[in-house]
């Protein structure tokens, strides 16, 4: 029964092909469609090979942050890698993540230690850790002295508020019970009269911190040691050991007077899902270029790029990190063999189709059915 159906389908197919082959207009239409398809495939291939400029929006948070400075360096150097970056100011990492998820932003440089449960975001790279600075009035000499004080945690949409709250909670200080929280940005703090400043300012920054520089040298604040990063790391995976060296912010008086232990938190570069892999590749080529690493005075290591942020790794990052792999690896050799076989099959099919389109070859005659 099955063979009879196959024979009937075979007969109908060859009847249709025979009719089509006898009509010049049909053959011409098929030929035009095939040529258009081949031109489309070839054009797409050539388009992928052509150099291009990627116009991307990027944010590094508020304008006094290190992350904003990194974004500016990328903006200035991006042209050499085919990048045209537009910096979009935001009020913190949480706002940046929301904008990426909503497709309103392409790339963000954010602080670690945040909840990665946001859709539509991929991980591009991890940079060196930033340090959590607790800038305090001189009367505050230890963590317990912050009880009953006003502590500024940065904007509500910023990551500093999240990690600062976790550190204070680990220290035994509960918001609304042991301290009052305020949410001023760095720019607002710099412009605020000294008498109105909070008692404690929490900021996340590399060394030297712009905000710490201003507050220590102009407003008389000092840096408080937070001597428990290893203990906190047992509960929070984002915690790194870090040290603020003596005299980092003032020599006389010495601030801090000795090397002090604090908490480090990684810096991540993330992007909206769907960003072209070649755009991510161009971004990383710029980030790890000698000119940018020199200007940033940072230890940027490609080996650190995949330190997890909680978001899935971007395809462009995988492309960038594998660029030095052998040109003809075993896997690539097998793919090349398969591609060559496919190419030969396509060529053979095209030759047969061209002969058919010229009308040189008739479909095979239907085999007479055997007598029952």
C-alpha positions in Angstrom: 0.0 0.0 0.0 2.8 2.4 0.9 4.7 1.6 -2.3 1.6 2.4 -4.4 1.3 5.8 -2.7 5.0 6.6 -3.3 4.6 5.6 -7.0 1.6 7.8 -7.4 3.4 10.8 -5.7 6.4 10.2 -7.9 4.2 10.1 -11.1 2.4 13.3 -10.1 5.7 15.1 -9.3 7.2 14.3 -12.7 4.1 15.2 -14.5 4.2 18.6 -12.8 7.9 19.0 -13.6 7.3 18.0 -17.2 4.6 20.6 -17.6 6.7 23.3 -16.0 9.7 22.4 -18.2 7.7 22.8 -21.4 6.6 26.4 -20.5 9.4 28.9 -21.1 7.8 31.6 -18.8 7.6 29.2 -15.9 11.3 28.2 -16.4 12.3 31.8 -16.6 10.4 32.7 -13.4 12.0 29.8 -11.5 15.4 30.9 -12.8 14.9 34.5 -11.7 13.8 33.3 -8.2 16.9 31.1 -7.9 19.2 33.9 -9.0 17.5 36.3 -6.6 18.0 33.8 -3.8 21.7 33.3 -4.6 22.2 37.0 -4.8 20.5 37.4 -1.4 22.7 34.8 0.2 25.8 36.3 -1.4 24.8 39.8 -0.4 24.3 38.8 3.2 27.7 37.1 3.2 29.4 40.3 1.8 27.4 42.5 4.2 28.8 40.5 7.2 32.3 41.0 5.9 32.1 44.8 5.4 33.5 47.1 8.1 30.7 49.0 9.9 30.1 51.4 12.8 27.9 50.3 15.7 26.0 53.2 17.3 25.4 52.2 20.9 24.2 53.9 24.1 26.1 53.3 27.3 25.9 54.3 30.9 28.3 54.3 33.8 26.0 55.9 36.4 26.4 59.3 37.9 29.0 61.6 36.4 31.4 61.5 39.5 31.7 57.7 39.4 34.6 55.6 38.1 32.2 53.7 35.9 31.2 57.0 34.2 34.9 57.7 33.6 35.4 54.2 32.0 32.4 54.9 29.8 34.0 58.2 28.7 37.3 56.5 27.9 35.4 54.0 25.8 33.5 56.8 24.0 36.8 58.5 23.1 38.6 55.4 21.9 35.6 53.6 20.3 36.1 55.0 16.8 39.1 52.8 16.1 37.1 49.7 16.6 34.0 50.9 14.8 32.1 52.1 17.8 30.1 55.3 18.2 29.1 55.5 21.8 26.6 57.9 23.3 26.7 58.2 27.1 23.4 58.2 28.9 23.5 59.4 32.6 21.6 57.3 35.0 21.0 57.3 38.8 22.6 54.0 39.6 23.0 50.4 38.5 19.5 49.3 39.2 18.1 51.9 36.9 20.6 50.9 34.2 19.6 47.3 34.5 15.9 48.2 34.1 16.7 50.3 31.0 18.7 47.4 29.4 15.8 45.0 30.1 13.4 47.4 28.5 15.6 47.9 25.4 16.1 51.6 26.2 19.9 51.1 26.6 22.6 49.0 24.9 25.5 48.7 27.4 25.9 49.5 31.1 28.9 49.4 33.5 27.4 48.4 36.8 28.4 47.5 40.3 28.3 43.9 41.4 26.4 42.5 44.4 23.0 43.0 42.8 20.2 40.6 42.1 20.6 39.2 38.5 17.0 38.2 38.3 16.3 40.6 35.4 15.4 39.3 31.9 17.0 40.5 28.7 20.5 41.1 29.9 23.8 39.4 29.0 27.3 39.5 30.7 30.0 41.1 28.6 33.0 41.4 31.0 34.1 41.8 34.6 36.6 44.5 35.6 38.6 44.9 38.7 36.8 45.3 42.1 35.6 48.6 43.4 36.0 49.4 47.1 33.2 50.3 49.5 34.2 53.5 51.3 32.5 54.5 54.6 33.3 58.2 54.9 32.5 59.4 58.4 32.9 62.4 60.6 36.0 62.2 62.8 33.9 61.5 66.0 32.9 58.1 64.5 35.8 55.7 65.2 34.2 52.3 64.8 31.1 50.6 63.4 29.1 50.8 66.6 29.5 54.6 66.6 27.3 54.8 63.5 24.3 53.9 65.7 21.8 56.8 65.8 23.4 58.6 62.9 22.2 59.6 59.4 23.8 57.4 56.8 23.7 58.3 53.1 23.4 55.2 50.9 23.3 57.0 47.5 20.3 57.2 45.1 17.5 54.7 45.7 18.0 53.3 42.1 21.7 52.8 42.8 23.6 49.6 43.7 25.4 51.3 46.6 22.2 51.4 48.5 21.8 47.6 48.1 25.3 46.6 49.2 25.5 49.3 51.8 22.3 48.1 53.4 23.7 44.5 53.4 27.0 45.6 55.1 25.2 47.6 57.8 22.8 44.8 58.4 25.7 42.4 58.9 27.2 44.9 61.3 24.1 44.7 63.4 22.6 48.0 62.3 19.0 48.0 61.1 17.6 50.8 59.0 14.9 52.9 60.8 15.9 51.4 64.1 19.7 52.0 64.5 20.2 54.7 61.8 18.3 57.0 59.5 19.0 56.5 55.7 19.3 59.3 53.2 19.6 59.0 49.4 21.6 61.8 48.0 23.7 61.4 44.8 27.4 62.3 44.8 26.7 65.5 42.9 24.2 66.6 45.5 26.6 65.8 48.4 29.4 67.9 46.8 27.1 70.9 46.4 25.5 70.5 49.9 26.5 72.9 52.7 28.8 71.2 55.3 26.3 71.7 58.1 23.6 69.7 56.2 25.8 66.7 55.2 24.9 63.3 56.7 27.1 61.8 59.3 28.2 58.8 57.2 28.6 58.6 53.4 28.7 55.2 51.7 30.2 55.2 48.2 31.6 52.4 46.0 34.6 53.4 44.0 38.1 52.5 42.9 41.0 54.3 44.5 41.1 57.2 44.5 37.4 58.0 44.9 36.4 61.4 43.6 33.8 61.8 46.3 36.2 60.7 49.1 38.8 63.1 47.8 36.4 66.0 48.1 34.9 65.0 51.5 38.3 64.3 53.1 40.1 67.4 51.9 37.3 69.9 51.9 34.8 68.7 54.5 37.0 66.9 57.1 35.7 63.4 56.7 37.8 60.3 57.4 37.7 56.7 56.1 36.3 54.1 58.5 37.7 50.6 58.4 35.2 47.7 57.8 37.3 44.8 59.1 35.1 41.8 58.2 35.1 41.1 54.5 36.0 37.4 54.9 33.2 36.8 57.4 30.7 38.7 55.1 31.9 36.7 52.1 30.6 33.5 53.8 27.1 35.0 53.4 27.5 37.2 50.3 29.1 35.8 47.2 29.9 39.2 45.7 32.3 40.2 48.5 36.1 40.5 47.8 38.9 41.4 50.2 40.2 44.9 49.7 42.6 47.3 51.2 42.7 51.1 51.2 46.4 52.1 51.5 47.6 54.6 54.1 47.7 58.2 53.0 45.4 57.4 50.0 43.3 60.6 50.6 45.5 62.8 52.7 49.1 62.9 53.9 48.7 65.5 56.7 46.6 64.6 58.5 47.0 61.0 57.3 43.8 59.6 55.9 43.8 56.7 56.5 46.7 56.7 58.9 47.5 53.0 58.0 46.4 50.4 55.5 42.8 49.5 56.4 40.7 46.6 55.4 37.4 47.1 53.5 35.0 45.3 51.2 35.5 44.9 47.5 32.8 44.5 44.9 33.3 43.6 41.3 32.5 45.9 38.4 30.6 44.3 35.5 29.9 45.3 31.9 26.5 44.1 30.8 24.5 44.5 27.6 20.9 44.1 26.4 20.2 40.6 25.0 20.1 40.8 21.2 23.0 43.2 20.9 24.9 42.0 17.7 27.9 39.8 18.7 30.2 41.9 16.5 29.2 45.0 18.4 30.1 43.3 21.7 33.4 42.2 20.1 34.2 45.8 19.0 33.4 47.0 22.6 35.8 44.5 24.1 38.4 45.3 21.5 38.2 48.9 22.7 38.1 48.1 26.4 41.2 45.9 26.3 43.2 48.1 23.9 46.5 49.4 25.1 45.4 53.0 24.9 42.3 52.5 27.1 44.1 50.4 29.7 46.9 53.0 29.9 44.4 55.9 30.3 42.4 54.1 32.9 45.5 53.0 34.9 43.6 49.8 35.7 44.7 46.2 35.6 42.3 44.9 33.0 42.8 41.2 32.4 40.9 39.2 29.8 41.1 36.2 32.1 38.8 38.1 34.6 36.2 38.8 31.9 34.1 35.7 32.7 34.0 36.2 36.5 30.2 35.7 36.8 27.7 38.5 37.3 24.8 36.2 37.3 23.8 37.0 33.7 24.3 34.6 30.8 27.6 35.2 28.8 27.2 37.3 25.7 27.9 35.5 22.4 30.2 38.4 21.4 32.3 37.8 24.6 32.8 34.1 23.6 33.9 35.3 20.1 36.4 37.7 21.6 37.9 35.3 24.1 38.3 32.6 21.4 40.0 34.8 18.8 43.5 33.5 19.6 42.5 29.8 19.3 44.2 27.8 16.5 42.8 28.6 13.1 42.3 25.0 12.2 41.2 23.2 15.3 39.8 19.7 15.1 36.3 21.0 15.5 36.8 23.6 12.8 38.3 21.0 10.5 35.2 18.8 10.9 33.0 21.8 10.2 35.0 22.6 7.1 34.6 19.1 5.8 30.8 19.3 6.4 30.6 22.7 4.7 32.7 21.4 1.7 30.3 18.4 1.3 27.3 20.7 1.5 28.9 23.0 -1.1 29.5 20.1 -3.5 25.9 19.0 -3.1 24.7 22.5 -3.9 26.9 22.8 -7.0 25.6 19.4 -8.3 22.1 20.5 -7.6 22.6 23.8 -9.4 24.1 22.1 -12.5 21.2 19.7 -12.7 18.7 22.5 -12.2 20.3 24.6 -14.9 20.1 21.8 -17.4 16.5 21.3 -16.5 15.8 25.0 -16.9 17.3 25.0 -20.4 15.0 22.1 -21.2 17.9 19.8 -22.0 16.7 17.0 -19.7 13.3 15.5 -19.6 11.9 13.9 -16.5 12.2 10.2 -16.5 9.3 8.3 -18.1 6.9 6.7 -15.7 7.7 3.1 -15.2 5.0 0.8 -16.4 3.2 -0.9 -13.6 3.7 -4.6 -13.5 0.7 -6.7 -14.5 -1.1 -8.2 -11.6 
